[in-house]
């Protein structure tokens, strides 16, 4: 179970509380089966609820657990999406702690880890377009963290994939009359 949120629940509106309650119920059901797909999905939904409520660090904890479960599935796409979401959530947490510079800097440093994990794993995507998408997502996060060179390197990888895919499409013969 994730750590308790730092913001008072009274600050959450009724809709957010209802979504959180539903996500917690979904997690309870998933925990009974202890199967990777339902656990990963339930934890990801719970993380999204916490993220919408501004509880970025609790959301990141849920996303880390969701990534672990998704890793058991053997398909990279789901795990990559969760890692991107984790990086984006951690970036939001660092922005939220902007007044506490050492803590914000520590969060930005930790944000880089899922980004580099995505760049390492994205070659296992089933779809080249998805690979481009995840590379651009983490490139954006790295750019916001101040890692401009790494961000540009990932953008270049994405452009190479786009060009390679376009060349393959152009080389395929078309069916004509």
N, C-alpha and C positions, 0 to 999 in steps of 0.2 A: 504494500500500500504506500502511496506517495506521502511525503511529509505534508503537514498541515500548511495551508496557505498563510501568507503574511498579511493580506488585506482582510478587513473584517467582513464576514458574510453578509452583514446588514447592508453593505454597500452594493451588493449584487442585486440586480433586478429579478423579478419573479420568473421571467423567461429564462434567464441564465441559470437560476437555481433549479428550474424544472429540467433543463438540458443536462445539468450536472447530475441530478438525481437519476435521470434516465441512463446516463453514461455509467454511473456507479452500479446500477442494476444490471446493465449489460456486462460489466466486468465481473460481477458476482456470478452470473450465468456462465461466462467463459471460464472462470476459475474452476468451476465444477468439472468441466471437460478437460481442462489443462491441455488443450490442443493449440498448436502454434497459430493457426490462422485466426480463430476467434479471439485468442488472447491478444494478438498483435492489433487486430482491428479495434477491440474494446479499449485497449490502452491508448491507442491513437485518438479515438473519439474522446476519451477522458481528457487527454492532453489538449485537444482543441477547445474543449469547454473551459479548462483552466486558462488557456491562452487568451480566449475572448474576454475573460474576467480580469486579465492583467496579471495573472499568476504565472509569469513566465518560467520561473525556476521550478515550480511544481510541475508545470507542463513539460519542461525539459526532462525531469525525472521520469515521467510517464513515457515520453518518447524514447528515452534510452532503453527502458524495459521493452517497449514495443519493437524496437530495432533488434533486441536480443531474440525475441520470439520470431520475428520475421526472418532472421538469419537461419532458423531451423527449417524454413520452408524450402530452401534450395533455389529459389528464384530471386534474382538480384533486384528486379524492378521495384518490388514492394519495399524492400529494405532501403534502396536508394531514395525513394520518395520520403520515407520516414527520416532518413539522415538529412535530407534537404530541409525538411520541416524542423528538425532539431536545430540545425544551424541557424535557420531564420528566427526561431524562437529564442535561441541564446543571444542572437544579435539584438532582438527587441529587449531582452533582459539587460544587456549592457547599456542600451540607450536609456532604459528606465533608471539605471543607477548612475546616470551622468554626473550627478553632484558628488558621488563617492568615487572619485577618479581611480583609486587603487582597485576597488571592487569591479568597476566597469572595465578597467584594463584586463583584470584577471578573467572576466567573463568573455571579453573579446579574444583573449588567448585561447580559452577553452572552445570558443566558437570555431576556431580554425580546424580542430581535430575532426569533426564530422565532415567538414569541407574536403579535407585531404583524403578521408576515407572514401568519399564519393568519387573523387578523381581517380582513386586507385581501383575502385570496383566497377566504375561505369562501363568499362569495356565488356562486361558480362551482360549488358542489356540485351533483351530480345529484339528491340526495335531501335534502329539507328536514330530515329527522330527523338525518341525518349532520351537517348544518350545525350543528344544535343541539348535537350531541355534541361536535364539535370546539371550538365556542365555550365550552362548559362545561369542557372539558379545559384549555384555555389560561387560562381564567378562574381555575381552581384554581391553576395554576402562578404566574400573576401575583399572586394573593393571597398565596401562600407567599413570593414575592419582596418583599412589602411594598407592592405597587401595588394597594391596595384599591379606589381609585376606578376604575381601568381594569378591574379584575376585576368590579366591580359593573356597569359599562357593558356588558361582554360578557354578563353574566348577563341584563341587561335586553334586549339584542338577542335572546338565546336565548328569553326569555319572549315577546317580540313574535312571533317565528317560531312558537312553540307556539300562541299565541292565534290568529294568522293561519291556521295550518293547521287548527285546531279550527273556526274560523268557516267555512272552505271546506268542511270535512266536514259541518258542520251544514246548510249551504245546498244541498248536493247532494240531489237527490230520491232517495228510496228506491224500489226496485222492490217492488211489492206485488201481492197477488192480484187 
